[in-house]
Amino acid sequence: MSREQLVVQRARKSFQTGNTRRLEYRIHQLKGLLRFITERRKDIADSVKRDLGKSEHATDLFETLGLEGEIKLAIEKLAEWAAPRPVEKNLLTLLDEVYIQPEPLGVVLIIGAWNYPWAITLQPLVGAIAAGNAAVIKPSEVSSHSATVMEELLPQYLDKDLYPVVTGGVSETQELLKQRFDHIFYTGNSTVGKLVMGAAARHLTPVTLELGGKSPCYIDKNCDLTIACRRITWGKFVNCGQTCIAPDYILCEPSIQDRVVEEIKKSIKVGLTSMFRTVFGNFTQKKCIGVYGQFYFQSEETLIYVLCNTSQEFYTDNPKTFEDYGRIINQRHFKRVMALMEGSTVAVGGESDESQCYIAPTVLKDVTETSKVMKEEIFGPLLPIITVSNVDEAIQFINEREKPLVVYVFTHDNKLIKRVRAETSSGALLANDCLVHFTVSALPFGGVGNSGTGCYHGKHSFDQLSHLRSCLIKQLKLEGVNSMRYPPHTAKKLSWARFFLLKQVNMCRLRRMALLAIFTGLAAFLVQRFLRRG
Ligand code: NAD
């Protein structure tokens, strides 16, 4: 028996003990996960530093902060999420209990990717634990330091039979995929996504596929280009462009292309502090809550958080030596990204150092749809600009391609935003900012078509990894009502069935009508008594 087979068998056996059916047990495990993240912050940051060259603060901001929020939300809301959910009834079931009962699926396989090795692997785990499942966790072998730390330390905080970590490469993942699971949650590229779905089909196992693709970013010529380009620069070059929801390419009219290039160039160097003065006016320390060197800014409409260090620049004149500009994950991806530049005009950046897997933040201009960089998801710090004559052409360009994870649009014009939303399709639509929809737990995070299937975050993770069981509880009474469905079938019975089945009952209205009837009766009674006395 292979190691993978053994691990899955053990997880199933533990699941079958029924422990995870108890909400207190799930909460206990979630608290263990929270403790792991807080107590092992340093180990996590060190592993990410070694894998992706990221700073400790960046790891806090992009890996563990979101996880912490998701765990706390699950602990707080678990009782509500797991409770029976009453549904609308029809006339036939008016006296019955009709509800949805979420129940655990069983053993879930979570296959993580390397680009945010902790957030992407542990966030689905939060949902799996909350929903009462066992979960086999397979971190990406590409981010090998994170995988090793996860394998070593996580079992110290969680039930190790129920939530085992299996490390290894393609062959280990394939061995896992031969086993029978009750759900597979995969994050990674679409090619492997198809293999995962094929393997799952052999056991009729449902899947969630969190994939990637080329997310377009349309900039309207009348928008505030300075702010738009700053936000795009941040969204694109964070984690060296190795973000599934990073804007992949820009679509804009030829008349603004040079300004877009200039503004992005400036943004790579201009600072966050000055950016916030522009957006919010002079801010004061009093309005901020400090968390590990970061500050949260609470404005009227939005909660915006930003890494606010003493530096005045995004990545400085020399991103190579700047601690918040990381590295490409490995030589294979370095060569792949470098090759994508071939045949395009470099407008900003372009410098590289293979020995360090360093590629500077780079903007490519006058790119066409036949350019190499447009042939696949970039997943690196290259930002091509494609010019289109107007928004119609931009929409057509987007619709001629696979449905992306995100469509970005930057404009002051609300009608334009609505038009892009109505005439395109993608996992998400984001106007006038990048990436931040990821932080809203209430929004289902996922793709559509080639960018993925299924979704997660917050309650969506819980629902995704639960079976939503339909329950109808009747009493063994009122048998007469059922005669309409028993043979012999007659026209009269059919007309009764038609009435009972097709009539939708509005319970609120019914309740209101009942109350009204009670009040009317009561009023009539009181009036009668009053008149009699009089
Ligand atoms: P990766 O190379 O780490 O692969 C992901 C997982 O697939 C790994 O655990 C690996 O062991 C397994 N794997 C690889 N080849 C396999 C094979 N032949 N058979 C079985 N298993 C195999 O990650 P990646 O695919 O390079 O990740 C980058 C991609 O993931 C990008 O396309 C990105 O957009 C996407 N992504 C999507 C999201 C999202 O939330 N939608 C998040 C992060 C990354």
Boltz pocket constraint, residues with backbone or C-beta under 6 A from the ligand:
constraints:
  - pocket:
      binder: B
      contacts: [[A, 111], [A, 112], [A, 113], [A, 114], [A, 115], [A, 116], [A, 120], [A, 138], [A, 139], [A, 140], [A, 141], [A, 142], [A, 168], [A, 169], [A, 170], [A, 173], [A, 174], [A, 187], [A, 188], [A, 189], [A, 190], [A, 192], [A, 195], [A, 209], [A, 210], [A, 211], [A, 212], [A, 213], [A, 243], [A, 244], [A, 245], [A, 377], [A, 379], [A, 405], [A, 446], [A, 447], [A, 451], [A, 452]]
      max_distance: 6.0
